[in-house]
């Protein structure tokens, strides 16, 4: 018997459209601009890299850059979102290999520092503007940052389920304290030249103090 497509099947098929040549060209332009911007932000910092420089590095006009991005902060935001999403995945994978809450949290901290150790110039640029009133606030409110904070809460909640931590462990407060400590250590990680081993040792002490009183007897 011949199959007669339903209205739902026909509608779903018509919604799948192959990108036009123009759309593909726009995607390629965006990718080239982002790649050039990443290089220059790494080499010259956020303030040092100009739209004119980024356009020249990408081999195109400033008009082509502005046709795809509002301004320099828009470019930097796109780069940070991509990096933060990759960071979340790296930390989530590291947490999956943890044995117990302490080991899991140390792995979370360490995965974050190792991720940025391979991106030190760009990380310095990001943290250099993180305290500016406008750009800094925008970076701190990026969606992946909230996901990153949630990783710490998730691990504490799992520890409660396993019976490692008390039901009265004040997870929200402790997860925020862990995230704040994780961020504070970037001063040593990015600008202080600390080794991963030294950062791990400091992280262990911070975790031990933050979880004090939350453990099951």
C-alpha positions as CSV (number, residue, x, y, z in Angstrom):
1,X,0.0,0.0,0.0
2,X,1.4,3.4,-1.0
3,X,2.3,5.6,1.9
4,X,0.5,9.0,1.8
5,X,2.4,11.6,3.8
6,X,0.5,13.2,6.6
7,X,0.2,17.0,7.0
8,X,2.7,16.8,9.9
9,X,5.3,15.0,7.7
10,X,4.8,17.5,4.9
11,X,5.1,20.4,7.2
12,X,8.3,19.1,8.9
13,X,9.9,18.4,5.5
14,X,9.2,21.9,4.2
15,X,10.8,23.4,7.3
16,X,14.2,21.9,6.6
17,X,15.9,24.4,4.3
18,X,19.4,24.2,2.9
19,X,21.4,27.3,3.8
20,X,21.7,29.7,0.9
21,X,25.0,30.7,-0.6
22,X,24.6,34.1,1.0
23,X,23.9,32.6,4.5
24,X,27.0,30.4,4.2
25,X,29.1,33.3,3.2
26,X,27.9,35.3,6.2
27,X,28.8,32.3,8.5
28,X,32.3,32.1,7.0
29,X,32.7,35.9,7.4
30,X,31.7,35.7,11.1
31,X,34.1,32.8,11.7
32,X,37.0,34.7,10.1
33,X,36.3,37.8,12.1
34,X,36.0,35.9,15.4
35,X,39.2,34.0,14.7
36,X,41.1,37.3,13.9
37,X,39.6,38.9,17.0
38,X,40.6,36.0,19.2
39,X,44.2,36.3,18.0
40,X,44.4,40.1,18.5
41,X,42.7,40.1,21.9
42,X,45.2,37.5,23.0
43,X,48.2,39.5,21.6
44,X,47.1,43.0,22.4
45,X,44.4,42.7,25.1
46,X,40.9,44.0,24.9
47,X,41.8,47.7,24.9
48,X,44.7,47.3,22.5
49,X,42.8,45.5,19.7
50,X,40.7,47.8,17.6
51,X,38.0,47.0,15.1
52,X,40.2,48.4,12.3
53,X,43.0,46.0,13.4
54,X,40.6,43.1,13.6
55,X,39.2,43.8,10.1
56,X,42.8,44.0,8.7
57,X,43.7,40.7,10.4
58,X,40.7,39.0,8.9
59,X,41.4,40.5,5.5
60,X,38.2,42.5,5.1
61,X,36.8,46.0,5.6
62,X,35.6,47.5,8.9
63,X,32.2,47.6,7.2
64,X,32.1,43.9,6.9
65,X,32.9,43.5,10.6
66,X,30.1,45.9,11.6
67,X,27.7,44.1,9.3
68,X,28.1,41.0,11.5
69,X,28.9,42.5,15.0
70,X,27.6,45.6,16.8
71,X,30.9,46.6,18.2
72,X,34.1,45.3,19.9
73,X,32.3,44.2,23.1
74,X,29.9,42.2,21.0
75,X,32.9,40.4,19.4
76,X,34.5,39.7,22.7
77,X,31.2,38.5,24.2
78,X,30.8,35.9,21.4
79,X,34.4,34.6,22.1
80,X,33.7,34.4,25.8
81,X,30.5,32.5,25.4
82,X,32.2,29.9,23.2
83,X,35.1,29.5,25.7
84,X,32.7,29.3,28.7
85,X,30.6,26.7,27.0
86,X,33.7,24.6,26.4
87,X,34.8,25.2,30.0
88,X,31.5,24.0,31.3
89,X,31.9,20.7,29.3
90,X,35.5,20.2,30.5
91,X,34.5,20.7,34.1
92,X,31.5,18.5,33.8
93,X,33.6,15.7,32.4
94,X,36.2,16.1,35.1
95,X,33.4,16.0,37.8
96,X,32.2,12.7,36.3
97,X,35.5,11.1,37.2
98,X,35.4,12.2,40.9
99,X,35.4,9.8,43.8
100,X,33.6,11.4,46.7
101,X,32.7,15.1,47.1
102,X,36.2,16.4,48.0
103,X,37.9,14.7,45.0
104,X,35.1,15.8,42.7
105,X,35.3,19.4,43.7
106,X,39.1,19.4,43.4
107,X,38.7,18.0,39.9
108,X,36.2,20.8,39.1
109,X,38.6,23.5,40.3
110,X,41.6,21.9,38.5
111,X,39.8,21.4,35.2
112,X,38.9,25.1,35.2
113,X,42.5,26.2,35.8
114,X,43.9,23.8,33.3
115,X,41.5,25.0,30.7
116,X,42.7,28.6,31.0
117,X,46.3,27.7,31.4
118,X,46.2,26.9,27.7
119,X,44.6,30.3,27.0
120,X,46.5,32.6,29.3
121,X,46.7,35.7,27.0
122,X,43.0,35.7,26.3
123,X,42.2,34.8,29.9
124,X,44.2,37.8,31.0
125,X,42.2,40.0,28.6
126,X,38.9,38.6,29.9
127,X,39.8,39.1,33.6
128,X,41.3,42.5,32.9
129,X,37.9,43.8,31.8
130,X,35.8,41.8,34.2
131,X,35.9,44.6,36.7
132,X,34.8,47.3,34.3
133,X,31.3,48.7,35.0
134,X,29.7,47.8,31.7
135,X,31.6,45.1,30.0
136,X,32.5,43.4,33.2
137,X,28.9,43.2,34.4
138,X,27.9,41.8,31.0
139,X,30.6,39.1,31.1
140,X,29.6,38.0,34.6
141,X,26.0,37.7,33.5
142,X,26.6,35.5,30.5
143,X,24.3,32.4,30.5
144,X,27.3,29.9,30.7
145,X,28.4,31.5,33.9
146,X,25.1,30.6,35.6
147,X,25.6,27.0,34.3
148,X,29.1,27.0,35.7
149,X,27.8,28.1,39.1
150,X,25.2,25.3,38.9
151,X,27.9,22.7,38.6
152,X,29.0,23.2,42.2
153,X,25.4,23.1,43.5
154,X,24.8,19.9,41.5
155,X,27.8,18.1,43.1
156,X,26.8,19.1,46.6
157,X,23.3,17.9,46.0
158,X,24.6,14.5,44.8
159,X,26.8,14.3,47.9
160,X,23.7,14.8,50.0
161,X,22.0,12.0,48.1
162,X,25.0,9.7,48.7
163,X,25.0,10.5,52.4
164,X,28.3,12.3,52.4
165,X,26.8,15.6,53.4
166,X,24.0,16.5,55.8
167,X,20.5,17.3,54.6
168,X,21.0,20.7,56.5
169,X,24.2,21.5,54.6
170,X,22.9,24.9,53.2
171,X,23.8,23.9,49.7
172,X,23.0,27.2,48.0
173,X,25.3,29.2,50.3
174,X,28.2,26.6,50.2
175,X,28.0,26.3,46.4
176,X,28.3,30.1,46.1
177,X,31.2,30.1,48.5
178,X,32.9,27.4,46.4
179,X,32.3,29.3,43.2
180,X,33.7,32.5,44.7
181,X,36.8,30.7,45.9
182,X,37.2,29.1,42.5
183,X,37.1,32.5,40.8
184,X,39.3,34.2,43.4
185,X,42.1,31.7,42.7
186,X,42.4,33.0,39.1
187,X,44.5,35.8,40.4
188,X,47.3,33.2,41.1
189,X,46.3,31.0,38.1
190,X,46.4,33.7,35.4
191,X,48.6,36.5,36.8
192,X,50.6,34.8,39.5
193,X,52.0,31.9,37.4
194,X,51.1,29.3,40.0
195,X,51.4,25.7,38.9
196,X,48.4,23.4,38.8
197,X,49.8,21.5,41.8
198,X,49.9,24.7,43.9
199,X,46.4,25.6,42.8
200,X,45.1,22.2,43.7
201,X,46.7,22.4,47.2
202,X,45.0,25.7,47.8
203,X,41.7,24.4,46.5
204,X,41.8,21.4,48.8
205,X,42.2,23.7,51.8
206,X,39.3,26.0,50.6
207,X,37.0,23.0,50.0
208,X,37.9,21.5,53.4
209,X,37.0,24.8,55.2
210,X,33.8,25.4,53.2
211,X,32.5,21.9,53.8
212,X,33.4,21.9,57.5
213,X,30.2,21.3,59.5
214,X,28.3,20.0,56.5
215,X,29.7,16.4,56.6
216,X,27.7,13.5,57.9
217,X,29.1,12.2,61.2
